[in-house]
Amino acid sequence: MKKIQMVDVRSQYLKIKDEVDAGIMEVIDSCAFINGPKVKELQSNLEEYLSVKHVIPVANGTDALQIAVMALDLKVGDEIIVPAFTYAATAEVVGLLGLRPIMVDVDLSTFNVRIEDIQPHITSKTKAIIPVHLFGQTANMEEICEFAKEHNLYVIEDNAQAIGADCYFKDGSSKKSGTVGDIGCTSFYPSKNLGAYGDAGAIFTNDDELARKIRMIANHGQVSRYYHDVLGCNSRLDSIQAAILSVKLKHLDEFNLNRKKAAEFYDAHLSKIDQIELPYRSDDSNHVFHQYTLKVKDGRRNQLKEYLDECGIPSMIYYPVALYKQKAFSSYVSEDFSLPNTKILCDQVISLPMHSELTQEQQSFIVNKLEAFFKG
């Protein structure tokens, strides 16, 4: 059996090697390394795939979040709602800009922020909400956007883990994740469902004025060269990464379907283990399984992690420490601040190997080892 990887980027590359190599060589031959035709091609391809008016490619996902927040013209001390159970970047960019990240709890089943989590934390200083579509499934964007409109708040979607997912609405319509709020942000980090071969990111919006601001901020605050209207930054997607991403975008739905099939295999073979809880599927969106995340209910999560390591099975704990427990964010919360669901998830979650190249042989080995652990 081939060695099991948490994410098998190489095997995926080998399947599309000719297309990717041709795209890279086209960039090298043209020497258009910065803002070249391949960047514009990716922008156009993403706009079509997402059915969104504006895509602004940037250097990475964290830049995407920071530039999106900068485009809102907020004042020092303004507050932005962020989930406490997520990667630090979501709250980090808020603090870096002199704003206040207000960390809130999430749903135990979907891992995503809900209106009931947000409502108690709204103040006169609240200006925006950043829902994170965690592990490949979106938050309830219809409810969040309705709530935001009632309270005159912006919505920035952190879509780094759910590109390709569909948000469903009560009227039967749907939209791609990242295109429902005022601004959507994504990362193309190599392990993502749509991953580059280095750092890369993008920002999405249907708002012409926000798109104008975002483009300007990402390019040193320039509308035209050497004329700087605002303080900006330098965040460009290089042409080689754009060429790679345009190739991989053509295969994204296939990649996500393979992830879904792998998740269904796990479901079918792990459902009888009482000590674990399988990933929940919400009616608000489909699930593109950036991660396949279990909850271990008997306090043996860390023991399971050690056991899987011994068996040669990679696994990951996302995220073992809540944001409000991180030293970097200690000034934003009191010492006794706690969110019950987040605390439970930090103690229980573990993610199994999940990618588009998993084989049934590999998955059978994984589930057999899990069954043996819980029977022992």
Secondary structure, 3 states (H helix, E strand, C coil): CCCCCCCCHHHHHHHCHHHHHHHHHHHHHHCCCECCHHHHHHHHHHHHHHCCCEEEEECCHHHHHHHHHHCCCCCCCCEEEEECCCCCHHHHHHHHCCCEEEEECCCCCCCCCCHHHHHHHCCCCEEEECCECHHHECCCHHHHHHHHHHCCCEEEEECCCCCCCEEECCCCCEEECCCCCCEEEEECCCCCCCCCCCCCEEEEECCHHHHHHHHHHHECCEEECCEECCCCCECCCEHHHHHHHHHHHHCHHHHHHHHHHHHHHHHHHHCCCCCEECCCCCCCECECCCCEEEEECCCCHHHHHHHHHHCCCCCECCCCCCHHHCHHHHHHCCCCCCCHHHHHHHHHEEEECCCCCCCHHHHHHHHHHHHHHHHC
